Amino acid sequence: MPVCKGCKEEADELMIVKVHGKKKKLCEECAEIAAEEAEIAEMSEDAIRGMMGYKGKW
């Protein structure tokens, strides 16, 4: 059985997900958590850009 790199538990099926620019094999639950964290980080960056008045792209 494959082992999830996020929770270190055995899983029936693993998904390959990019986390901070690196590919990781995660179970479905950990992949959902990683996607939520990435979305929150993106919203945070947008808020900072808005406060700074930055108009261009990073």
N, C-alpha and C positions, 0 to 999 in steps of 0.2 A: 504494500500500500504506500502511495506517495505521502510525503509529510509537508504540511503547509509551512512556509517560511515565516508567516506572521504569528500564528498561535502555537506552532510546533506540534500540532496534533495530526493524526492520520486522517486523510480525506479520500473519498471515492474518486473525486475529480478535482483537478487543480486548474486555475485560470492564470494565464500570463498577463500581468498588469504592470504598467510603468508607474513606479513610485519614485518621485524626485529624480527622474531621468534614468532610473535603472529598472531593468525588467526583473520581476519577482514572480514566483509561482505561489499563488495564494488560493485558499479555499474560497468558496462563494461568499461567505460571511465576511471574511477579511477583505476581499476585493470590494465589497460594498462600503465597508468602513473607509478604505483607502480612497475610494471615489468621493465620499462625503468630505473627507479631510482635504482633498485637492480642491473641491468646490469652495470650501470655507477659506482656504488660503488665497484662492483667486479673488473672492469677494473682498477679503482683507486688503489685498494689494490694490484693488480698484478704489477702495475707500481712502487709502493713503494717497494714491495719485490724485484723487479728487480734492483732498485737503491741501495738497501741495500745488494744485492748479496745473498739473502736468497735462499737456494736450496731446503729446505724441505717443508712440508705442515704445515698449521696452525692447 
